[in-house]
Protein backbone atom coordinates (compact mmCIF):
# COMPACT_ATOMS: atom_id res chain seq x y z
CA UNK A 1 0.00 0.00 0.00
CA UNK A 2 1.42 3.39 -0.93
CA UNK A 3 1.60 6.36 1.39
CA UNK A 4 -0.54 9.36 0.52
CA UNK A 5 1.61 12.47 0.99
CA UNK A 6 -1.40 14.76 0.60
CA UNK A 7 -3.18 13.19 3.58
CA UNK A 8 -4.87 15.98 5.57
CA UNK A 9 -4.53 14.04 8.84
CA UNK A 10 -8.14 12.93 9.23
CA UNK A 11 -8.85 15.63 11.80
CA UNK A 12 -6.07 14.62 14.18
CA UNK A 13 -5.63 18.10 15.66
CA UNK A 14 -6.44 20.05 18.78
CA UNK A 15 -9.04 22.07 16.88
CA UNK A 16 -10.98 19.06 15.66
CA UNK A 17 -10.80 17.23 18.97
CA UNK A 18 -12.00 20.31 20.87
CA UNK A 19 -14.97 20.71 18.52
CA UNK A 20 -15.90 17.04 18.79
CA UNK A 21 -15.61 17.02 22.60
CA UNK A 22 -17.84 20.11 22.91
CA UNK A 23 -20.45 18.56 20.62
CA UNK A 24 -20.38 15.15 22.34
CA UNK A 25 -20.70 16.79 25.77
CA UNK A 26 -23.66 18.89 24.59
CA UNK A 27 -25.42 15.87 23.06
CA UNK A 28 -24.89 13.85 26.23
CA UNK A 29 -26.28 16.58 28.48
CA UNK A 30 -29.15 17.16 26.05
CA UNK A 31 -30.02 13.47 26.03
CA UNK A 32 -30.23 13.30 29.81
CA UNK A 33 -32.17 16.58 29.90
CA UNK A 34 -34.64 15.21 27.37
CA UNK A 35 -34.98 12.03 29.38
CA UNK A 36 -35.76 13.99 32.56
CA UNK A 37 -38.07 16.40 30.69
CA UNK A 38 -35.94 19.53 31.21
CA UNK A 39 -36.81 21.42 28.03
CA UNK A 40 -34.72 24.57 28.71
CA UNK A 41 -31.61 22.44 29.22
CA UNK A 42 -32.35 20.52 26.02
CA UNK A 43 -32.41 23.77 24.06
CA UNK A 44 -29.31 25.08 25.83
CA UNK A 45 -27.41 21.92 24.96
CA UNK A 46 -28.55 22.24 21.34
CA UNK A 47 -27.07 25.74 21.25
CA UNK A 48 -23.80 24.49 22.77
CA UNK A 49 -23.65 21.68 20.20
CA UNK A 50 -24.02 24.18 17.36
CA UNK A 51 -21.32 26.38 18.94
CA UNK A 52 -18.92 23.43 18.81
CA UNK A 53 -18.39 24.06 15.09
CA UNK A 54 -17.14 27.66 15.50
CA UNK A 55 -14.87 26.46 18.33
CA UNK A 56 -13.10 24.18 15.86
CA UNK A 57 -12.95 26.85 13.18
CA UNK A 58 -11.54 29.46 15.54
CA UNK A 59 -8.92 27.07 16.92
CA UNK A 60 -7.93 26.12 13.37
CA UNK A 61 -7.49 29.79 12.48
CA UNK A 62 -5.42 30.23 15.66
CA UNK A 63 -2.98 27.62 14.37
CA UNK A 64 -4.19 24.50 16.16
CA UNK A 65 -5.55 22.75 13.06
CA UNK A 66 -3.86 20.07 10.97
CA UNK A 67 -0.55 21.50 9.82
CA UNK A 68 -1.03 24.67 11.86
CA UNK A 69 1.85 26.60 13.41
CA UNK A 70 0.91 25.47 16.93
CA UNK A 71 -0.07 21.90 16.13
CA UNK A 72 2.10 18.91 16.98
CA UNK A 73 2.28 17.81 13.34
CA UNK A 74 3.32 21.00 11.56
CA UNK A 75 6.36 19.41 9.87
C-alpha positions as CSV (number, residue, x, y, z in Angstrom):
1,X,0.0,0.0,0.0
2,X,1.4,3.4,-0.9
3,X,1.6,6.4,1.4
4,X,-0.5,9.4,0.5
5,X,1.6,12.5,1.0
6,X,-1.4,14.8,0.6
7,X,-3.2,13.2,3.6
8,X,-4.9,16.0,5.6
9,X,-4.5,14.0,8.8
10,X,-8.1,12.9,9.2
11,X,-8.8,15.6,11.8
12,X,-6.1,14.6,14.2
13,X,-5.6,18.1,15.7
14,X,-6.4,20.0,18.8
15,X,-9.0,22.1,16.9
16,X,-11.0,19.1,15.7
17,X,-10.8,17.2,19.0
18,X,-12.0,20.3,20.9
19,X,-15.0,20.7,18.5
20,X,-15.9,17.0,18.8
21,X,-15.6,17.0,22.6
22,X,-17.8,20.1,22.9
23,X,-20.4,18.6,20.6
24,X,-20.4,15.2,22.3
25,X,-20.7,16.8,25.8
26,X,-23.7,18.9,24.6
27,X,-25.4,15.9,23.1
28,X,-24.9,13.8,26.2
29,X,-26.3,16.6,28.5
30,X,-29.1,17.2,26.0
31,X,-30.0,13.5,26.0
32,X,-30.2,13.3,29.8
33,X,-32.2,16.6,29.9
34,X,-34.6,15.2,27.4
35,X,-35.0,12.0,29.4
36,X,-35.8,14.0,32.6
37,X,-38.1,16.4,30.7
38,X,-35.9,19.5,31.2
39,X,-36.8,21.4,28.0
40,X,-34.7,24.6,28.7
41,X,-31.6,22.4,29.2
42,X,-32.3,20.5,26.0
43,X,-32.4,23.8,24.1
44,X,-29.3,25.1,25.8
45,X,-27.4,21.9,25.0
46,X,-28.5,22.2,21.3
47,X,-27.1,25.7,21.3
48,X,-23.8,24.5,22.8
49,X,-23.6,21.7,20.2
50,X,-24.0,24.2,17.4
51,X,-21.3,26.4,18.9
52,X,-18.9,23.4,18.8
53,X,-18.4,24.1,15.1
54,X,-17.1,27.7,15.5
55,X,-14.9,26.5,18.3
56,X,-13.1,24.2,15.9
57,X,-12.9,26.8,13.2
58,X,-11.5,29.5,15.5
59,X,-8.9,27.1,16.9
60,X,-7.9,26.1,13.4
61,X,-7.5,29.8,12.5
62,X,-5.4,30.2,15.7
63,X,-3.0,27.6,14.4
64,X,-4.2,24.5,16.2
65,X,-5.5,22.7,13.1
66,X,-3.9,20.1,11.0
67,X,-0.5,21.5,9.8
68,X,-1.0,24.7,11.9
69,X,1.8,26.6,13.4
70,X,0.9,25.5,16.9
71,X,-0.1,21.9,16.1
72,X,2.1,18.9,17.0
73,X,2.3,17.8,13.3
74,X,3.3,21.0,11.6
75,X,6.4,19.4,9.9
